[in-house]
Structure formats: C-alpha cells, structure tokens
Amino acid sequence: MTVNTVSEVQTTQKEPERQRRIFTFKTTQVVWLLLSIFEAFLALRFVLKLKGAKPTSPFAAVLYVFTGLMRLRMFQF
C-alpha cells in the first residue's frame, strides 16, 4: 500500500501587478460596503418616515441627522 502525500507547491513567476490588483480589489470592497451601509440607513429612514416615527425620539433623530448630512443638495427643492 502506498501513501499519497501532498507536497508544497511554489511558483517562481513574479506577478508585477499583483499588489496593485489586491489594493484595487480591497478598495472596491470598502467602497461597496460604505455605500451598502448608507443605502440601508436611507431605507430605514424611509420606513421610519412612512410609519410616522417621531423625529424627537433619539434613534430617529440620530438617523435623520446622519442621512440628512449625506443627501445631495441638488435633490432638495
């Protein structure tokens, strides 16, 4: 009976753009994460406004202030 073993494989080729691709990928992930969190806050703001939450409650007040700062001025009429 023979025993199969796996040995370590090492590459000898250098990838000159590898670090740049990793940085770009990580940066893209962070941007998508921040945009997703902001979108969730906007959706929560919409639901709170729809249900008629009191703007004086601490949670709603913080959420309204945070999402109010992030809204684009061009959409405010």
N, CA, C and O atoms as a MOPAC input file, in Angstrom:
PM7 MOZYME 1SCF
protein

 N      0.82100 1    -1.16400 1     0.00000 1
 C      0.00000 1     0.00000 1     0.00000 1
 C      0.88200 1     1.25100 1     0.00000 1
 O      1.86900 1     1.33400 1     0.73100 1
 N      0.50300 1     2.21700 1    -0.83500 1
 C      1.28300 1     3.45100 1    -0.88600 1
 C      0.48600 1     4.58400 1    -0.24700 1
 O     -0.74300 1     4.62100 1    -0.30900 1
 N      1.19800 1     5.47200 1     0.34800 1
 C      0.57800 1     6.61800 1     0.99800 1
 C      0.79600 1     7.84300 1     0.10300 1
 O      1.92600 1     8.17800 1    -0.25100 1
 N     -0.29800 1     8.49600 1    -0.25100 1
 C     -0.20500 1     9.70800 1    -1.07400 1
 C     -0.00700 1    10.91500 1    -0.16500 1
 O     -0.77200 1    11.13500 1     0.77300 1
 N      1.00800 1    11.67400 1    -0.45100 1
 C      1.25300 1    12.88900 1     0.30900 1
 C      1.24500 1    14.08100 1    -0.63800 1
 O      1.58700 1    13.96700 1    -1.81500 1
 N      0.86000 1    15.19000 1    -0.11200 1
 C      0.84500 1    16.41200 1    -0.90400 1
 C      2.02600 1    17.25300 1    -0.46500 1
 O      2.21400 1    17.53000 1     0.71900 1
 N      2.80800 1    17.64800 1    -1.43800 1
 C      3.94500 1    18.49800 1    -1.10500 1
 C      3.60300 1    19.94200 1    -1.46000 1
 O      2.69300 1    20.19900 1    -2.24800 1
 N      4.31800 1    20.85100 1    -0.88700 1
 C      4.08000 1    22.26500 1    -1.11100 1
 C      4.49700 1    22.63800 1    -2.52500 1
 O      5.53100 1    22.20200 1    -3.03100 1
 N      3.65200 1    23.46600 1    -3.14700 1
 C      3.94800 1    23.92700 1    -4.49600 1
 C      4.33100 1    25.39500 1    -4.42700 1
 O      3.61500 1    26.20900 1    -3.84300 1
 N      5.44400 1    25.71900 1    -5.01700 1
 C      5.90200 1    27.09800 1    -5.02900 1
 C      5.99600 1    27.58200 1    -6.46700 1
 O      6.46200 1    26.86200 1    -7.35000 1
 N      5.55100 1    28.79800 1    -6.68800 1
 C      5.66500 1    29.36300 1    -8.02900 1
 C      6.91200 1    30.22100 1    -8.09900 1
 O      7.31500 1    30.84500 1    -7.11700 1
 N      7.49700 1    30.23900 1    -9.24400 1
 C      8.70500 1    31.04500 1    -9.42400 1
 C      8.43600 1    32.28600 1   -10.26200 1
 O      9.31000 1    33.14200 1   -10.40800 1
 N      7.22700 1    32.38700 1   -10.81400 1
 C      6.91400 1    33.55800 1   -11.61300 1
 C      6.56200 1    34.73000 1   -10.70700 1
 O      5.90600 1    34.56600 1    -9.67900 1
 N      7.00400 1    35.89200 1   -11.10200 1
 C      6.68200 1    37.11200 1   -10.36800 1
 C      5.48300 1    37.77700 1   -11.04000 1
 O      5.40100 1    37.84800 1   -12.26600 1
 N      4.57700 1    38.25100 1   -10.23500 1
 C      3.42700 1    38.98100 1   -10.75700 1
 C      3.61800 1    40.45200 1   -10.40600 1
 O      3.38200 1    40.84900 1    -9.26500 1
 N      4.03600 1    41.25300 1   -11.35900 1
 C      4.33800 1    42.65000 1   -11.03700 1
 C      3.10800 1    43.46600 1   -10.63800 1
 O      3.24300 1    44.41500 1    -9.86600 1
 N      1.94800 1    43.14100 1   -11.12100 1
 C      0.73800 1    43.91800 1   -10.83900 1
 C     -0.09500 1    43.32400 1    -9.71300 1
 O     -1.19500 1    43.81300 1    -9.45300 1
 N      0.37800 1    42.30900 1    -9.05100 1
 C     -0.40800 1    41.61500 1    -8.02900 1
 C     -0.79800 1    42.53500 1    -6.86700 1
 O     -1.95800 1    42.55400 1    -6.45500 1
 N      0.15500 1    43.28700 1    -6.34600 1
 C     -0.12700 1    44.17500 1    -5.21300 1
 C     -1.13500 1    45.25900 1    -5.59500 1
 O     -1.99800 1    45.62700 1    -4.79700 1
 N     -1.01700 1    45.75700 1    -6.80800 1
 C     -1.95300 1    46.78800 1    -7.26100 1
 C     -3.36000 1    46.21200 1    -7.41400 1
 O     -4.33500 1    46.86800 1    -7.04700 1
 N     -3.47700 1    45.01200 1    -7.94300 1
 C     -4.78700 1    44.37300 1    -8.08700 1
 C     -5.41800 1    44.09900 1    -6.72900 1
 O     -6.62500 1    44.27400 1    -6.56000 1
 N     -4.62000 1    43.67500 1    -5.76900 1
 C     -5.13000 1    43.42000 1    -4.42000 1
 C     -5.61500 1    44.72300 1    -3.79500 1
 O     -6.68300 1    44.75400 1    -3.18300 1
 N     -4.84700 1    45.79300 1    -3.94100 1
 C     -5.24400 1    47.09800 1    -3.39700 1
 C     -6.53800 1    47.58400 1    -4.04800 1
 O     -7.43700 1    48.06500 1    -3.35700 1
 N     -6.63400 1    47.46300 1    -5.35700 1
 C     -7.83600 1    47.88900 1    -6.06600 1
 C     -9.04000 1    47.07600 1    -5.63200 1
 O    -10.12600 1    47.62600 1    -5.44800 1
 N     -8.86300 1    45.77600 1    -5.46700 1
 C     -9.95100 1    44.90500 1    -5.04000 1
 C    -10.42400 1    45.27500 1    -3.63500 1
 O    -11.62700 1    45.37500 1    -3.39200 1
 N     -9.49500 1    45.47700 1    -2.72000 1
 C     -9.84900 1    45.83300 1    -1.34500 1
 C    -10.52300 1    47.20600 1    -1.28400 1
 O    -11.48200 1    47.38900 1    -0.53400 1
 N    -10.03700 1    48.15600 1    -2.05300 1
 C    -10.63800 1    49.48200 1    -2.09000 1
 C    -12.06500 1    49.40100 1    -2.61700 1
 O    -12.96400 1    50.04900 1    -2.08000 1
 N    -12.27400 1    48.62300 1    -3.64600 1
 C    -13.60900 1    48.43100 1    -4.19400 1
 C    -14.53400 1    47.80700 1    -3.15600 1
 O    -15.69500 1    48.20100 1    -3.04600 1
 N    -14.04000 1    46.84900 1    -2.40400 1
 C    -14.84600 1    46.22300 1    -1.35900 1
 C    -15.25300 1    47.23300 1    -0.28200 1
 O    -16.39700 1    47.22800 1     0.17200 1
 N    -14.34000 1    48.08100 1     0.12000 1
 C    -14.63100 1    49.08300 1     1.15000 1
 C    -15.67100 1    50.08500 1     0.64400 1
 O    -16.58500 1    50.45700 1     1.38000 1
 N    -15.53100 1    50.51900 1    -0.60800 1
 C    -16.49300 1    51.46800 1    -1.17300 1
 C    -17.87900 1    50.84500 1    -1.22600 1
 O    -18.85700 1    51.48500 1    -0.84100 1
 N    -17.97800 1    49.60800 1    -1.69500 1
 C    -19.27900 1    48.92900 1    -1.74700 1
 C    -19.86800 1    48.74700 1    -0.35200 1
 O    -21.07900 1    48.87900 1    -0.17500 1
 N    -19.04300 1    48.44900 1     0.62800 1
 C    -19.51900 1    48.29600 1     2.00000 1
 C    -20.10400 1    49.61000 1     2.52000 1
 O    -21.19600 1    49.62400 1     3.08800 1
 N    -19.38100 1    50.70400 1     2.32700 1
 C    -19.86000 1    52.00600 1     2.79600 1
 C    -21.14700 1    52.41700 1     2.08800 1
 O    -22.06200 1    52.94500 1     2.72100 1
 N    -21.22200 1    52.18000 1     0.78700 1
 C    -22.44000 1    52.51300 1     0.05400 1
 C    -23.61900 1    51.64400 1     0.49200 1
 O    -24.75100 1    52.12200 1     0.55800 1
 N    -23.36000 1    50.39000 1     0.78500 1
 C    -24.42700 1    49.49800 1     1.25000 1
 C    -24.95200 1    49.91900 1     2.61900 1
 O    -26.15800 1    49.88500 1     2.86100 1
 N    -24.05800 1    50.31100 1     3.50300 1
 C    -24.47600 1    50.78500 1     4.83100 1
 C    -25.30700 1    52.05400 1     4.69500 1
 O    -26.34400 1    52.19200 1     5.34500 1
 N    -24.86000 1    52.97500 1     3.85900 1
 C    -25.60700 1    54.20600 1     3.65100 1
 C    -26.98200 1    53.92500 1     3.03700 1
 O    -27.97400 1    54.54400 1     3.42000 1
 N    -27.03500 1    53.00100 1     2.09500 1
 C    -28.31700 1    52.63400 1     1.48900 1
 C    -29.26400 1    52.02600 1     2.52600 1
 O    -30.46500 1    52.29600 1     2.50600 1
 N    -28.73100 1    51.21800 1     3.41900 1
 C    -29.56000 1    50.64100 1     4.48400 1
 C    -30.08700 1    51.73800 1     5.41200 1
 O    -31.24000 1    51.68100 1     5.84000 1
 N    -29.25600 1    52.73100 1     5.72500 1
 C    -29.71300 1    53.85500 1     6.55500 1
 C    -30.80900 1    54.64800 1     5.85500 1
 O    -31.78100 1    55.05800 1     6.49000 1
 N    -30.65800 1    54.86700 1     4.55200 1
 C    -31.69400 1    55.57700 1     3.80700 1
 C    -33.00100 1    54.79200 1     3.77400 1
 O    -34.08000 1    55.37200 1     3.89300 1
 N    -32.90700 1    53.47600 1     3.61400 1
 C    -34.11000 1    52.64300 1     3.62000 1
 C    -34.78200 1    52.68500 1     4.98900 1
 O    -36.00800 1    52.74800 1     5.08000 1
 N    -33.98800 1    52.65100 1     6.04300 1
 C    -34.53900 1    52.73400 1     7.39200 1
 C    -35.18000 1    54.09800 1     7.63300 1
 O    -36.22400 1    54.19100 1     8.27800 1
 N    -34.56700 1    55.13800 1     7.12400 1
 C    -35.15100 1    56.48200 1     7.23300 1
 C    -36.50100 1    56.52500 1     6.52700 1
 O    -37.46500 1    57.08200 1     7.05200 1
 N    -36.56800 1    55.93300 1     5.33100 1
 C    -37.81300 1    55.89400 1     4.57700 1
 C    -38.90600 1    55.16000 1     5.35300 1
 O    -40.04700 1    55.61900 1     5.41800 1
 N    -38.55100 1    54.02600 1     5.93500 1
 C    -39.53000 1    53.24000 1     6.70100 1
 C    -39.99600 1    54.02900 1     7.92800 1
 O    -41.18700 1    54.03900 1     8.23900 1
 N    -39.07800 1    54.67900 1     8.61700 1
 C    -39.46200 1    55.47100 1     9.79100 1
 C    -40.37200 1    56.63500 1     9.40900 1
 O    -41.34000 1    56.92800 1    10.11100 1
 N    -40.06300 1    57.29100 1     8.30300 1
 C    -40.92600 1    58.38800 1     7.84700 1
 C    -42.29400 1    57.84600 1     7.44100 1
 O    -43.32000 1    58.46800 1     7.71700 1
 N    -42.30600 1    56.69600 1     6.79300 1
 C    -43.55600 1    56.08800 1     6.34400 1
 C    -44.44400 1    55.70300 1     7.52800 1
 O    -45.66200 1    55.86700 1     7.47300 1
 N    -43.84300 1    55.20300 1     8.57500 1
 C    -44.60200 1    54.80500 1     9.76500 1
 C    -44.91800 1    55.98600 1    10.67700 1
 O    -45.67000 1    55.83700 1    11.64000 1
 N    -44.36100 1    57.14000 1    10.39000 1
 C    -44.64600 1    58.33000 1    11.18600 1
 C    -43.90900 1    58.37300 1    12.50400 1
 O    -44.46700 1    58.80400 1    13.51300 1
 N    -42.65900 1    57.93100 1    12.51200 1
 C    -41.86400 1    57.96400 1    13.74000 1
 C    -41.63500 1    59.40000 1    14.17600 1
 O    -41.43600 1    60.28900 1    13.34800 1
 N    -41.66500 1    59.61400 1    15.45900 1
 C    -41.44200 1    60.96100 1    15.99800 1
 C    -39.98700 1    61.36200 1    15.78400 1
 O    -39.08000 1    60.63000 1    16.17900 1
 N    -39.75800 1    62.50500 1    15.17100 1
 C    -38.37700 1    62.95500 1    14.96400 1
 C    -37.65500 1    63.28300 1    16.26000 1
 O    -36.43600 1    63.44900 1    16.25700 1
 N    -38.37700 1    63.37900 1    17.36200 1
 C    -37.73400 1    63.70100 1    18.63500 1
 C    -37.19300 1    62.47800 1    19.34800 1
 O    -36.43500 1    62.60400 1    20.31000 1
 N    -37.57800 1    61.27800 1    18.87900 1
 C    -37.02100 1    60.08300 1    19.52600 1
 C    -35.52900 1    60.00500 1    19.20600 1
 O    -35.11600 1    60.36500 1    18.10300 1
 N    -34.72200 1    59.54200 1    20.15200 1
 C    -33.26100 1    59.57100 1    19.96300 1
 C    -32.78600 1    58.79500 1    18.73100 1
 O    -31.93100 1    59.27500 1    17.98700 1
 N    -33.33500 1    57.60800 1    18.51900 1
 C    -32.88900 1    56.80000 1    17.37800 1
 C    -33.22900 1    57.48600 1    16.05800 1
 O    -32.38100 1    57.59500 1    15.17200 1
 N    -34.46000 1    57.94300 1    15.93300 1
 C    -34.88600 1    58.59800 1    14.69100 1
 C    -34.11800 1    59.90000 1    14.48300 1
 O    -33.74600 1    60.22400 1    13.35500 1
 N    -33.87800 1    60.64500 1    15.55500 1
 C    -33.16300 1    61.91300 1    15.43300 1
 C    -31.74000 1    61.69300 1    14.91200 1
 O    -31.28200 1    62.41500 1    14.02700 1
 N    -31.05400 1    60.70600 1    15.45800 1
 C    -29.68900 1    60.41700 1    15.00700 1
 C    -29.69900 1    59.96100 1    13.56000 1
 O    -28.86200 1    60.38500 1    12.76400 1
 N    -30.63800 1    59.10400 1    13.22200 1
 C    -30.72900 1    58.59800 1    11.84900 1
 C    -31.05200 1    59.72700 1    10.87400 1
 O    -30.45900 1    59.79600 1     9.79700 1
 N    -31.98100 1    60.61100 1    11.23400 1
 C    -32.33700 1    61.72400 1    10.35700 1
 C    -31.16500 1    62.68200 1    10.16200 1
 O    -30.93300 1    63.16600 1     9.05400 1
 N    -30.43300 1    62.95500 1    11.23100 1
 C    -29.28000 1    63.85000 1    11.11500 1
 C    -28.20300 1    63.22800 1    10.23900 1
 O    -27.64600 1    63.89400 1     9.36700 1
 N    -27.90900 1    61.95300 1    10.46700 1
 C    -26.85600 1    61.28800 1     9.69800 1
 C    -27.20700 1    61.21200 1     8.21900 1
 O    -26.37900 1    61.54400 1     7.37000 1
 N    -28.42000 1    60.78200 1     7.90000 1
 C    -28.79800 1    60.66700 1     6.49000 1
 C    -29.05700 1    62.03600 1     5.88200 1
 O    -28.91200 1    62.21000 1     4.67200 1
 N    -29.43400 1    63.00600 1     6.69700 1
 C    -29.61700 1    64.36100 1     6.19000 1
 C    -28.31000 1    64.99300 1     5.75300 1
 O    -28.27900 1    65.75700 1     4.78900 1
 N    -27.24000 1    64.68200 1     6.44800 1
 C    -25.92500 1    65.20300 1     6.07000 1
 C    -25.43200 1    64.59100 1     4.76700 1
 O    -24.69000 1    65.22900 1     4.02000 1
 N    -25.83900 1    63.36400 1     4.49300 1
 C    -25.33100 1    62.65400 1     3.32900 1
 C    -26.11600 1    62.91700 1     2.04200 1
 O    -25.63000 1    62.64500 1     0.94400 1
 N    -27.31800 1    63.44300 1     2.18400 1
 C    -28.11700 1    63.67000 1     0.97500 1
 C    -27.47100 1    64.73200 1     0.10300 1
 O    -26.82200 1    65.65600 1     0.59400 1
 N    -27.65900 1    64.58200 1    -1.18000 1
 C    -27.11100 1    65.57100 1    -2.11800 1
 C    -27.98400 1    66.81500 1    -2.11800 1
 O    -29.21100 1    66.71600 1    -2.09600 1
 N    -27.37600 1    67.95400 1    -2.14000 1
 C    -28.11000 1    69.22300 1    -2.10100 1
 C    -28.95300 1    69.42800 1    -3.35600 1
 O    -29.95300 1    70.14400 1    -3.30500 1
 N    -28.58200 1    68.82900 1    -4.46300 1
 C    -29.31700 1    69.06900 1    -5.69600 1
 C    -30.70800 1    68.41400 1    -5.68500 1
 O    -31.55200 1    68.75800 1    -6.51300 1
 N    -30.95500 1    67.48600 1    -4.76800 1
 C    -32.25400 1    66.84700 1    -4.69700 1
 C    -33.18800 1    67.54700 1    -3.72600 1
 O    -34.34400 1    67.14600 1    -3.59200 1
 N    -32.72100 1    68.57000 1    -3.05300 1
 C    -33.55400 1    69.29900 1    -2.11000 1
 C    -34.18200 1    70.49000 1    -2.82200 1
 O    -33.47900 1    71.36000 1    -3.33500 1
 N    -35.48300 1    70.52100 1    -2.84700 1
 C    -36.20400 1    71.61700 1    -3.51400 1
 C    -36.93400 1    72.44400 1    -2.50400 1
 O    -37.60000 1    73.41400 1    -2.86600 1

